[in-house]
Amino acid sequence: MNAEIAQLVSLQDLDLEIDKINQEIQEEQEALNERMKKLAEKEAHINELTAQIDELEKERRTLEDETTDHMAHVKERQSKMMQVQTSREQTALLKEIEDAKKKVKESEERIVEIMEKIETLSTEADEGKKQLKSEKTLVTEETEKVRKAIEAINKGKKERTSVRENQVKDINPRLLKKYETLRNRRNGLAVVNVKEGVCQGCFMNLPPQQYNMVLKGDKMHTCPTCQRIIYHLETAN
Ligand SMILES: [Zn+2]
């Protein structure tokens, strides 16, 4: 095999390992992010419940104040009854008293409804808070585990990166640039084997004449379809 191609093949093996390591780090991080997102959603739901409860409490207080007013009104009208002379005035007062009593009853019913609703929401919120607390503990532990895992993975990455730095020194800069451009554009594969006349990067056939030249292995060739650098190695898979 052409010596420069051999350098690139070796570099690519290393780069693919580093790619895999980066992928692992990303997956670990994403899984953790997903859990944190769920946690934040749960927290937002609890906050929403609390806001609903506050709103209902406010309504209940307003209703209670109104009830007090209506009851005072009933009392006041009832004492007025003693002083009225005509039955027309009496009828009017009675109606006023009845209306006020009705309002008191309606308010009281609504207050009962609100209390029940508050109880349901409070139970849900308390349950959610309890769950959230234990999940937060779990996620904290998980974060620590992921941090350690990433640290270990990074160690492997560091080792490979320093090997890579050394390898790169011996490669012609122009060739290295070409290799890196190809890797970026061609899904991480810049140098590929040719098997039975087929490029293992894009799986297209090479022209027979070019294939014969690739078989000789002395010069560098590129695939006419995907432009990857191609070589021939019998034992490669
Ligand atoms: Zn190709």
Boltz pocket constraint, residues with backbone or C-beta under 6 A from the ligand:
constraints:
  - pocket:
      binder: B
      contacts: [[A, 199], [A, 200], [A, 201], [A, 202], [A, 203], [A, 204], [A, 223], [A, 224], [A, 225], [A, 226], [A, 227], [A, 228]]
      max_distance: 6.0
